[in-house]
Amino acid sequence: MAFLKTILIILLVYYLLKFLVRLYAPKILSYAAKKTESHFKQAFDNQNASYEEQVGDVIINKKTTKKKADSEKVGEYIDFEELD
């Protein structure tokens, strides 16, 4: 009898959770989408504000060039000869 009661409680909890998820999932997803949208909008506004402050300024970004190591220092050169 206790076994059947346990199975009944498990099934009842399963179907109750399934019903609640169907009921509240759209609201939770809508809330998450709104929060994400506001987060991206805030980040975009911050980026635009920093860009507007720099209008008219000349910025030159130079790439640092690394000098290549001399090919003579890389290793020993061996001249091979063909044998007939």
C-alpha positions in Angstrom: 0.0 0.0 0.0 2.8 2.4 0.8 4.4 1.6 -2.5 1.3 2.6 -4.4 1.0 5.8 -2.4 4.6 6.7 -3.2 4.1 6.2 -6.9 0.8 8.2 -6.8 2.6 11.1 -5.0 5.5 11.0 -7.6 3.0 11.1 -10.5 1.1 13.9 -8.9 4.2 16.0 -8.4 5.4 15.2 -11.9 2.1 16.4 -13.5 1.8 19.4 -11.2 5.4 20.5 -12.2 4.6 19.9 -15.9 1.5 22.1 -15.6 3.3 24.9 -13.8 6.1 24.9 -16.3 3.6 25.2 -19.2 1.9 28.0 -17.3 4.9 30.1 -16.3 7.6 29.3 -18.9 6.5 31.9 -21.4 6.5 34.6 -18.7 9.9 33.6 -17.4 11.3 33.5 -21.0 9.8 36.9 -21.7 11.3 38.4 -18.6 14.7 36.9 -19.5 14.5 38.3 -23.0 13.6 41.8 -21.7 16.5 41.7 -19.3 18.9 40.6 -22.0 17.6 43.3 -24.4 18.1 46.0 -21.7 21.6 44.8 -21.0 22.5 44.9 -24.7 20.9 48.3 -25.1 22.8 49.7 -22.1 26.1 48.3 -23.5 25.3 49.8 -26.9 24.5 53.2 -25.4 27.7 53.2 -23.4 29.7 52.4 -26.6 28.0 55.2 -28.5 28.7 57.7 -25.7 32.4 56.9 -25.6 32.5 57.1 -29.5 30.7 60.5 -29.5 33.4 62.0 -27.2 36.1 61.0 -29.6 34.5 62.6 -32.7 37.1 64.9 -34.3 40.1 63.4 -32.6 42.7 61.9 -34.9 43.8 58.4 -33.7 46.6 56.6 -35.4 47.1 53.0 -34.4 50.4 51.7 -35.5 51.1 48.0 -35.6 54.3 47.0 -34.0 56.6 45.3 -36.4 58.9 42.7 -35.0 62.2 42.4 -36.7 62.8 39.0 -38.2 65.7 37.1 -36.9 68.6 36.7 -39.4 68.2 33.5 -41.4 71.9 32.7 -40.8 71.3 32.4 -37.1 68.4 30.0 -37.5 70.5 26.9 -38.2 73.3 25.4 -40.1 73.1 25.4 -43.9 74.1 22.2 -45.6 74.8 22.1 -49.4 73.9 18.7 -50.8 75.5 17.3 -53.9 73.9 14.9 -56.4 75.9 11.7 -56.9 75.8 10.1 -60.3 
